[in-house]
Amino acid sequence: MPKVAIIGAGISGLAAAIELKRNGISPVVFEEKNKVGPAVSFANVSFKFLFRPICDQIKYLKDTYNLEIKPISDINLLKIQGPNKRFTVSSHLGYSFLRGKDAHSIESHLAAQLAYPIEYDSNVKHEDLLKEFDYLLVADGSGAWSKKLTIWQSTLRAGYEVQLFLDVLTPMKLKCG
C-alpha cells in the first residue's frame, strides 16, 4: 500500500484524504495550524442557478463523492435592486455555508468524516516528507509549492454582468428538473 502525505487540512486536502481512504489508502494529513479551516471565519453563499444543471449541490456532493456538508441556512429570498429595475425571487435558491474554524464549518464537517487524526501544529518540510512517504499532495492553499516547482498558473475569470443576472433571475429559469 502506498504511503501518502497531505499538507493542508482545508477543503481540498480533507476531500482528497476522504477519497483516498475510500479507496483503501490511509494518508497522513499535516496541518500547520491547530485546527482545520482558514484563520478568519466567513459565510459562503452557493446559489443553485450558478451550478446548473446541478440543482442541489449538497445532494450532488453526497451522491457523487459521499461528502456530507451541512449548510448554516437555506436561501429562499433574493432581492436585486438596479437603477431601473427591481426583482424579488422567492424559491429555494441555494444555501449559505460557514467556512473557518467553527464546529459548523465545511472544513469541520469534512474533518469529522476522517477515520484518523490530523497532525496539527505541523511545520513539515516537503523534502523530509518525501523521504518517508511515497506520494505527497500539497493542498495548503498558498500556491508556494507550485511556484517553487514552476507549475504555477494563475487564471482569473470574471464574466458576470448585471444583465446576465437579470436574465437568469426569473422564476421560470430557476426551476430545476
N, C-alpha and C positions, 0 to 999 in steps of 0.2 A: 504494500500500500504506500503510495507516495506521501511524503511529509510536506505539508503546505503551511506557510505562514502568511497571515494577512496583517498588514499595517493599516490601522484605521478602523474604528468601530462606529462609523457613520452609516448612513443608509446603504451605500454601495458595499462596504466591507461586510456589514451584517447580512445583507441579502446574499452575497457571494458565499459566506460561511454557511448559511442555511441551505443553499443549493448544493454545496459540496457535501455537507453532512447527509443530505437526502440521497446522494449518490455514493455513500459509503466511505467518504473521506472526512476525517475529523481534523480540520485545520486549527491552528493556534492563532487566536486573534489578539493583536497587541494594540493598545490604545495609550497614547501618551498622557491623556488627562485621567481624572479619577472617576469619570462617568462617560456614558455614551452621549453623543449629540453635540451640536455646536455650543459655544460658550454662552451665547445670547439666545433666550427663548423667543420664538415668534410664531405667529399663526400663518399657515399656508392655505390658500384657497384653491380648490380644484373644481372648476366648472365643467359639467359634463359636455357642453357643446364645444369645448376646446379639445376634447378627446374623441370626437366622433370617428369611427362608428361605435366606440365603446360607450355604452350608456351608463354603466355603473362601475367606476374604477375599483371600488372595494371588492365587489363580486368578481371582477376580472382578475385582480391580483390573487384572490383566494383560489379561483378555479384554475388559473393558468400556472401560477407559481407556488401555490399553497402558502402564500404570505398573508398573515392576518394583521391588518391595521384597523384601528378604530378612530373615527372622526370625533372631534370635540363637539361638532354640531352639523346639522343639515342646513343647506342654504335653500330657502323656499321663496325668497322675495328678492328681486333686484330692481332698483330704480336707477335710471340713467337720465341725466338732465344735460341737454345740449343747448346751444344758443337759440335754436328754433324748434326743437322737438324734445318731448319728454316721453319716456317709455317706462312702464311698470310691467314686469313679468312675474307672475306668481305660479310656481310649479316646483317640482323637485329639480333644482338646478345644479346641485353638487354638494360638496362638503367643505368644511374647514378642518384643518389638521394642526396639531401642535407640534412644533419642532423644538429641540433643545434637550435639556437635562431633566425635565419634568417627568414624573412617572407616567403621564398620559401622552407622552410624545411618540411620534412614529419610531424614533430610534429605540425608545424603551420597549415598545411593543415587539420590535424585531429581536432585541436582545433577550427578551423573555422566551422567545421561541428556540433559542440555542440550548442544547443539552449539555453544555460545558461552560466553564467560566471564561471570562475575558481577562486577559492580563493587563490590568490597569496600571497607570503610572509607569509605563514602559517607554523609556527613551532608547529605543533599539536602533542599531545601525544595520543597513541592508547588507553590508559586507559580512557582518557577523552572522546574520540570519541565513545567508546563502551557504555558509559552512555547515550549518545544522539541518537545513531544510532543502528539499528537492526543488520546490517552487516557492516563489514569493509574489504575492499580489499586493500592490501598493494602492490603497484607497484612502489616502489621508486628506484628500480634498485640496491640497496645496498646488499641485502641478510641479512641485520642485523635482520629483524623481523623473518625470517625463522630460522636463527641460534638461536635466543632467544627462539623461540617456539620448538626448536630441530627437525625441519622438513627439515633441510638444506641438500641438496645433491649437490655434485659437480661432474659433468661428463664432461670430455674433450675428444673429438674425433677428431683426425686429421689423416685422412686416405688418403689424396691426395698424389699421387706420380707424378713425371713428366711424366712417361709413361702413366698414366691414362689420363692426359690432352692431351698428343699427340694422344692417341687413340680416344678420344672424339672429338677433334678439327679437324674433317674432314668435309667438306661441306655436304657430304651425310648424316652424322649422326646428323647434326644440324637442318635438316628440321623437321618441326612440322606438324602434321596432316597427 
